Amino acid sequence: MKQKVEPPAQKSAKQRWLEEVYGAAVKRHPERRRRFSTLSDDPIEPVYTAEDLGGFDALRDLGFPGEFPYTRGVQASMYRGRLWTMRQFAGFGSAEDSNERFHYLLSQGVNGLSVAFDMPTLMGRDSDDPLSRGEVGREGVAVDTLRDMEILFDRIPLDLVTTSMTINGPASIVWAMYLAAAEKRAIPLDRLGGTIQNDALKEYIAQREWIVPVKPAMSLVVDTFRFGSREVPRWNTISISGYHIREAGATAVQELAFTLIDGLEYVKWGVDAGLDPNDFVPHLSFFFDVHNDFFEEVAKLRAARRIWAKEIERRYHPKNERALLMRTHAQTAGVSLTAQQPYNNVVRVTLQALAAVLGGTQSLHTNSLDETYALPTKEAVTLALRTQQVIAHESGVADTIDPLAGSYYLEHLTDRMEDGFARYLAEIEKRGGMVEAVEQGYPQREIVESAFHFQQQVEEGEKTIVGINKYATDEEVPIPTLAIDPDVERKQNERLAETRRTRDKERWRSSLEELRRAAKAKGELMPRFLECARAYASVGEQVAVLKEVFGEYHDPGYF
């Protein structure tokens, strides 16, 4: 019997074009790179068509803005109703210096404050600690006691302006000082809006500013969830931060995956502690880096919303729809800025800010061109703010919702982000969850390997950084930089000494003893932090109590 011969498979339209048209063009004019890939090193095809989207279903995978799975935005009207909150990260020197900068920014159109603290405060040390010497007020504002917080927010309407505070290990302590400052001005806590970063996990993964071991740190975070839901309902009690993970060298996919898995771990810990996800999950927010690869960054933010909604729905089936909404702050990539040819940074920041807006962020900070040298000058920070304002009011990109939706390339990248998340989720769940994975050093090693790979690509010329490995010049462009008053540290230590001398000694001593007792009993700590703030106990004094009870964390060194 004659064997039946199958007809040759018909080429797809894309395959035909690649072979007959594109292939011929490349023979005449070879491609300018031997391999095209995203900043995260995912390969990029010459062209994308519907064939690359597989079983893509617009209603299922995109939906509409304000509806599950929120790929297109968490608000139905997005920027047609209200623009994103324009923040400029600020804080330097003394509380007086930073307060003056806050008032200036508000006068220039900022509608949300974002506080940078100095390294001693971030590490839970007082300004007069020997380890603080030379660092007081250098990278942000020094805050030791409630007195500094009162000065920092003097004449600022705390019930009208939202405040974001970038602090993690001692976040509960510093937040309590902010709440106490509002109390002293008779502003009810339920009228305060803002965010504390409060993301313990990413400290062990990337930023490395911790005060206690991982598990006690997680309990401190859960404690803020409980207090915030009950007492400060307009406050986001965590900003789960991919920003620092990306700045440490992660790819976009790693940033997305580790950040969302961190978020899911916080929810799990909250639920295991008896909290209702309908109450506390709506107060979780996120914070993403926006890097140079324009479409990859837009896709990352869109995929993040879709993944979060699906995962929270699958795990908890919340009745409160707000628990499904991934609301995010974004910041342009500090690590992308260069000291060489610093005015190139204006272009980088503009493209990154545009990607954040097209990705649907709820809040945005734009870096200043001079930040590789020092904290930004007033002129540089104004230009960074104007970048946001031009995008908002002159570009037209805020006039329709998710204008890039349906792009074959963008939807392909969005799907790839979701696939990458699934791979990392499976690996981390196999290890017992994110806390266990962090203790094993898994995400830390993944980030280090990615950072090393990217640096190799830059050094070998596979990735171009304008002004660094291509189009470099010997000419140095002088730019103005901000100088911190060298007397800041002395004055700060004098104020701290005066506060210690004049505070109510009995109330101070009692507040710290109550904190110690509650920590040992695994009780609620936020009410104790609030009383410590009222008693003018310092950050360092309270952190010392926590270390006494919970122990200290020492990096085991995984590399």
C-alpha positions in Angstrom: 0.0 0.0 0.0 1.2 3.4 -0.9 2.1 5.6 2.1 0.1 8.8 2.3 2.3 11.9 1.9 1.4 14.8 4.2 1.4 18.2 2.5 4.0 20.5 3.8 2.9 22.7 6.7 1.7 26.1 5.6 4.0 28.9 6.7 2.4 31.5 8.9 2.2 35.0 7.6 4.9 36.1 10.0 7.2 33.3 9.1 6.8 34.0 5.4 7.6 37.7 5.9 10.7 36.9 8.1 12.1 34.6 5.5 11.2 36.3 2.2 11.1 40.0 3.1 13.1 40.6 6.3 15.7 38.0 5.5 16.4 39.6 2.2 16.6 43.0 3.8 19.1 41.8 6.4 21.3 40.3 3.7 21.5 43.8 2.1 21.9 45.7 5.4 23.0 43.5 8.3 21.5 44.1 11.7 23.3 46.7 13.8 23.6 44.2 16.7 24.2 40.5 16.8 21.5 40.0 19.4 18.6 42.2 20.4 17.3 41.9 24.0 15.6 43.9 26.6 17.4 45.5 29.5 16.6 42.3 31.4 18.2 40.3 28.5 15.0 38.7 27.2 15.4 38.3 23.4 13.5 40.7 21.1 12.0 39.5 17.8 12.2 41.8 14.7 8.4 42.2 14.7 5.4 41.1 16.7 2.0 40.0 15.5 -1.1 38.4 16.9 0.7 35.0 16.5 3.0 36.0 19.4 0.1 36.4 21.8 -1.1 32.7 21.8 -4.5 32.5 23.4 -4.7 36.2 24.2 -8.3 37.2 25.1 -8.8 41.0 25.3 -11.7 40.8 27.7 -10.1 38.2 30.0 -6.5 39.5 30.0 -7.1 43.2 29.6 -10.7 43.9 30.6 -11.5 47.6 31.3 -9.9 50.2 33.6 -11.2 49.8 37.1 -12.3 46.2 36.5 -10.7 42.8 37.2 -7.9 42.0 36.4 -7.0 45.7 36.4 -4.3 45.4 33.7 -5.5 48.7 32.3 -5.6 50.6 35.6 -7.1 50.4 39.1 -9.3 53.5 38.6 -12.1 53.6 36.0 -11.2 57.1 34.9 -7.5 57.0 35.7 -5.8 60.3 34.8 -8.9 61.8 33.1 -10.3 62.1 36.6 -7.2 62.9 38.7 -3.6 63.0 37.8 -1.0 60.9 39.6 0.3 62.3 42.9 3.5 64.2 42.0 6.1 63.7 44.7 9.7 64.8 45.0 11.8 62.8 47.5 13.3 65.4 49.9 15.2 65.6 53.1 18.6 66.8 54.0 20.6 68.3 56.8 18.5 69.5 59.7 14.7 69.4 60.2 14.6 73.1 59.6 16.4 72.7 56.2 14.0 70.0 55.1 11.0 71.9 56.2 12.0 74.8 54.1 12.4 72.5 51.0 9.0 71.0 51.7 7.3 74.4 51.7 9.2 75.3 48.5 8.0 72.1 46.7 4.4 72.5 47.8 4.5 76.1 46.4 5.8 74.7 43.0 3.0 72.1 42.6 4.0 69.0 44.5 0.9 67.5 46.0 2.5 64.8 48.2 5.6 64.9 50.4 8.2 62.2 50.4 10.7 62.1 53.2 14.3 61.0 52.9 15.9 60.2 56.3 19.7 60.1 56.9 21.6 56.9 57.3 21.7 56.9 61.2 17.9 57.3 61.3 17.5 54.5 58.7 19.7 52.2 60.8 17.9 53.0 64.0 20.8 55.0 65.5 20.7 58.4 67.3 22.7 61.2 65.9 25.1 61.1 68.9 25.9 57.4 68.4 29.6 57.0 67.6 28.6 55.0 64.5 26.6 58.0 63.2 29.7 60.3 63.1 30.0 62.0 59.7 26.6 60.8 58.5 24.2 63.0 60.3 22.0 64.9 57.8 24.1 63.7 54.8 21.7 61.5 52.8 18.5 62.8 54.3 17.1 64.5 57.3 18.1 63.5 60.9 15.2 62.5 63.1 16.0 61.5 66.7 12.9 62.4 68.6 9.4 63.9 68.3 11.0 67.3 68.5 12.6 66.8 65.1 9.3 65.6 63.6 7.5 68.7 65.0 10.0 71.0 63.3 10.1 68.9 60.1 6.4 69.4 59.5 6.0 72.8 61.0 3.2 74.8 59.2 2.4 71.9 56.8 -1.3 70.9 56.8 -0.9 67.2 57.7 -4.7 66.6 57.1 -4.5 68.0 53.6 -1.1 66.7 52.3 -0.2 63.0 52.0 3.2 62.1 53.4 5.4 59.2 52.3 8.2 58.1 54.6 11.0 56.0 53.2 12.1 54.1 56.2 12.0 50.4 57.0 13.7 48.9 60.1 12.5 51.6 62.6 9.4 52.5 60.5 7.0 51.9 63.3 8.9 54.2 65.6 9.2 57.0 63.1 5.5 56.7 62.1 4.5 56.9 65.7 6.4 60.2 65.9 4.5 61.5 62.9 1.2 60.5 64.5 2.2 62.1 67.8 3.1 65.4 66.0 -0.3 65.4 64.4 -1.9 64.7 67.8 -0.1 67.7 69.3 -1.8 69.9 66.6 -5.2 68.4 67.4 -5.4 66.6 64.0 -7.4 63.4 64.3 -5.5 60.3 63.2 -8.3 59.2 60.9 -7.7 62.4 58.8 -4.0 61.6 58.1 -3.1 60.2 54.7 0.2 58.8 53.6 2.5 55.8 53.4 5.4 54.3 55.4 7.7 52.1 53.4 8.0 49.6 56.3 9.2 46.8 53.9 11.4 44.5 56.0 11.9 41.7 53.5 13.6 43.9 50.8 16.1 45.1 53.4 17.4 41.6 53.8 17.2 41.0 50.0 18.7 44.2 48.8 19.0 47.4 50.8 20.5 46.0 54.0 19.2 48.5 56.6 17.8 46.3 59.3 17.5 46.4 63.1 16.3 42.9 64.2 16.2 39.4 62.6 13.8 38.6 59.8 10.9 37.0 61.7 10.7 39.7 64.5 10.8 42.3 61.7 7.9 40.6 60.0 5.9 40.7 63.3 6.6 44.5 63.6 5.2 45.0 60.1 2.0 43.0 61.0 1.6 45.1 64.1 1.4 48.2 61.9 -1.2 46.5 59.7 -3.4 46.0 62.8 -3.0 49.5 64.2 -3.3 51.3 60.9 -6.5 49.5 59.9 -8.1 50.3 63.2 -6.8 53.8 63.9 -5.4 55.4 60.7 -7.7 54.2 58.0 -6.4 56.5 55.3 -2.8 55.4 55.7 -0.9 52.8 53.6 0.9 50.8 56.3 3.5 49.4 53.9 5.0 50.2 50.5 6.3 46.9 49.2 9.4 48.0 47.4 10.8 46.6 44.2 12.7 49.8 43.8 15.7 48.8 46.0 15.6 45.3 44.6 16.1 46.7 41.1 18.7 49.2 42.2 20.7 46.3 43.6 21.0 44.8 40.1 17.8 42.8 39.6 16.2 42.4 36.2 12.7 43.8 35.6 11.3 40.2 35.9 13.1 39.7 39.2 11.9 43.0 40.6 8.3 42.2 39.7 8.5 38.6 41.0 10.3 39.3 44.3 8.2 42.3 45.1 4.8 40.6 44.5 6.0 37.5 46.4 7.1 39.7 49.3 3.6 41.2 49.2 1.9 37.8 49.3 4.1 36.8 52.2 3.0 39.9 54.2 -0.6 39.1 53.5 0.0 35.5 54.7 1.6 36.7 57.9 -1.3 39.1 58.5 -3.9 36.5 58.0 -2.0 34.0 60.1 -2.0 36.6 62.9 -5.8 36.8 62.7 -6.3 39.9 60.6 -9.1 40.1 58.0 -7.7 40.6 54.5 -10.7 42.7 53.7 -9.5 45.2 56.4 -5.7 45.3 56.0 -4.9 44.3 52.4 -6.4 47.5 50.9 -3.8 49.4 52.9 -0.9 47.7 51.2 0.8 49.7 48.4 3.7 49.0 46.1 6.8 50.9 45.0 8.5 50.2 41.6 11.7 51.3 39.9 11.2 52.6 36.3 14.4 51.9 34.3 15.5 52.7 30.8 13.8 49.9 28.7 10.6 51.8 28.0 8.3 49.0 26.9 9.6 46.5 29.4 8.8 49.0 32.2 5.3 49.7 31.0 4.6 46.0 30.7 6.0 45.4 34.2 3.5 47.7 35.9 0.6 46.4 33.8 1.5 42.8 34.6 1.9 43.6 38.3 -1.7 44.7 38.6 -3.0 41.7 36.8 -0.9 39.2 38.9 -1.8 40.8 42.2 -5.5 40.8 41.5 -5.4 37.1 40.3 -3.3 35.9 43.3 -5.3 37.7 46.0 -8.6 36.5 44.5 -7.3 32.9 44.1 -6.0 32.8 47.7 -8.5 34.8 49.7 -11.6 35.6 47.7 -12.0 39.0 49.4 -15.4 40.6 49.6 -13.7 44.1 49.6 -12.7 44.7 46.0 -10.0 47.2 47.1 -8.0 44.2 48.4 -7.5 43.3 44.7 -6.2 46.7 43.7 -2.4 47.0 43.3 -1.8 50.7 43.9 1.8 51.8 43.2 4.3 54.6 43.6 7.0 54.7 41.0 10.4 56.4 40.9 12.8 56.8 38.0 15.9 54.7 38.2 18.6 56.3 40.3 21.1 53.6 39.3 20.6 54.6 35.6 22.0 58.1 36.2 25.6 58.9 35.3 28.1 61.4 36.6 29.5 61.6 33.1 27.5 63.9 30.9 25.0 64.6 33.7 22.6 66.5 31.4 21.9 63.1 29.7 20.1 62.3 32.9 17.3 64.7 32.1 16.5 62.7 29.0 16.7 59.4 30.9 14.4 60.6 33.6 11.9 62.0 31.1 11.6 58.6 29.3 11.4 56.7 32.6 8.6 59.1 33.9 6.7 58.7 30.7 6.9 54.9 31.0 5.6 55.1 34.6 2.6 57.2 33.5 1.8 54.9 30.5 2.2 52.0 32.9 -0.5 53.5 35.2 1.3 54.6 38.3 -0.7 56.3 41.1 2.3 58.3 42.4 5.6 59.4 40.9 9.0 60.8 41.9 11.4 62.0 39.2 15.1 62.0 40.0 17.2 65.1 39.6 20.1 65.3 37.1 22.7 66.0 39.8 21.9 63.0 42.2 25.1 61.1 41.2 27.0 63.9 42.9 24.9 64.9 45.9 21.4 65.5 47.1 19.6 67.7 44.5 19.7 71.4 44.4 16.5 73.4 44.4 17.0 74.2 40.7 17.5 70.5 39.8 14.6 69.3 41.8 12.4 71.9 40.2 13.4 70.7 36.7 12.6 67.1 37.8 9.1 68.2 39.0 8.5 70.2 35.8 9.2 67.0 33.8 6.2 65.4 35.4 4.1 68.5 34.9 5.0 68.7 31.1 4.1 65.1 30.7 0.8 65.6 32.6 -0.4 68.8 30.9 1.4 69.0 27.5 2.0 65.5 26.1 -1.5 64.3 25.8 -0.6 60.8 27.2 -2.9 61.3 30.3 -6.0 62.0 28.2 -6.9 58.4 27.4 -6.5 55.4 29.6 -3.8 52.8 28.8 -3.1 54.1 25.3 -0.6 51.3 24.4 -3.0 48.5 25.1 -3.3 46.0 22.3 0.2 46.6 21.0 1.5 43.1 20.0 4.9 43.8 21.5 3.6 45.3 24.8 1.0 42.5 25.4 3.7 39.9 24.6 6.1 41.6 27.2 3.2 41.7 29.7 2.6 38.0 29.3 6.3 37.3 29.6 6.4 39.2 32.9 3.6 37.1 34.2 5.4 33.9 33.1 8.5 35.0 34.9 6.6 35.7 38.1 5.1 32.2 37.9 8.6 30.6 37.6 10.0 32.5 40.6 6.8 31.8 42.7 7.1 28.1 42.1 10.8 28.2 43.1 10.2 30.2 46.3 7.2 28.2 47.4 9.4 25.1 47.0 11.7 26.7 49.5 9.0 27.3 52.0 8.0 30.9 51.2 9.8 34.2 50.9 11.0 34.4 54.6 12.7 31.0 54.3 14.0 31.9 50.8 15.5 35.1 52.2 17.1 33.3 55.1 18.6 30.8 52.6 19.9 33.7 50.5 18.1 32.7 47.3 16.8 36.1 46.0 20.1 37.7 47.1 22.1 35.3 44.9 19.7 35.7 42.0 20.2 39.5 42.1 24.0 39.4 42.4 24.2 37.1 39.3 21.9 39.4 37.3 23.9 42.4 38.3 27.2 40.7 37.3 25.7 39.6 33.9 24.6 43.1 33.1 27.9 44.6 34.0 29.6 42.1 31.7 27.3 43.1 28.9 28.2 46.8 29.4 31.9 46.1 29.5 31.7 44.0 26.3 29.6 46.6 24.5 26.4 44.4 24.3 24.5 47.1 26.2 25.1 50.7 25.5 25.2 53.5 28.1 25.5 56.8 26.3 28.5 58.7 27.6 29.9 55.7 29.4 30.8 52.9 26.9 29.8 54.9 23.8 29.9 58.6 22.8 32.2 59.2 25.8 34.1 62.5 26.0 37.0 63.7 28.2 35.3 67.0 28.9 33.9 67.4 32.4 30.7 69.3 32.6 30.6 71.3 35.9 27.1 71.4 37.5 26.0 73.1 40.8 25.7 70.7 43.7 24.1 71.0 47.2 26.5 71.3 50.1 25.4 70.2 53.6 26.2 72.6 56.3 29.1 71.0 58.3 27.6 72.3 61.5 24.4 70.2 61.1 25.8 67.3 63.2 26.8 69.5 66.1 23.5 71.4 66.2 21.6 68.1 65.9 23.4 66.6 68.8 22.9 69.7 70.9 19.1 69.5 70.2 19.1 65.9 71.2 20.9 66.6 74.4 18.5 69.4 75.2 15.5 67.1 74.5 16.9 64.5 76.9 17.6 67.1 79.5 14.1 68.7 79.5 11.8 65.7 78.9 9.7 64.1 81.7 12.1 61.5 83.0 9.5 59.4 84.6 7.2 59.3 81.6 10.2 58.5 79.4 11.4 55.7 81.6 7.9 54.2 81.9 7.3 54.3 78.2 10.4 52.3 77.4 9.6 49.8 80.1 6.1 49.3 78.7 7.6 48.8 75.3 10.0 46.2 76.7 7.2 44.4 78.5 4.9 44.3 75.4 7.7 43.1 73.1 8.6 40.2 75.5 4.9 39.3 75.7 4.5 39.5 71.9 1.8 42.1 72.4 0.8 45.1 70.3 3.7 47.5 70.0 2.3 50.5 68.0 0.4 52.0 71.0 3.7 51.7 73.0 5.7 53.3 70.2 3.2 56.1 70.2 3.6 56.6 74.0 7.4 56.5 73.6 7.1 59.3 71.0 4.9 61.4 73.3 7.6 60.9 76.0 10.3 62.1 73.6 12.1 58.8 73.7 14.6 58.7 70.8 14.8 56.3 67.9 18.0 54.8 69.1 16.6 54.2 72.7 13.6 52.4 71.3 15.6 50.3 68.8 17.9 49.3 71.7 14.9 47.8 73.5 13.9 45.9 70.4 17.4 44.5 70.0 17.5 43.5 73.6 14.3 41.5 73.3 14.5 40.2 69.7 18.3 40.0 69.1 20.3 41.5 66.3 20.6 40.4 62.7 24.0 39.7 61.2 24.4 39.1 57.5 25.5 35.5 57.2 27.3 36.2 53.9 25.9 34.1 51.1 28.4 34.9 48.4 
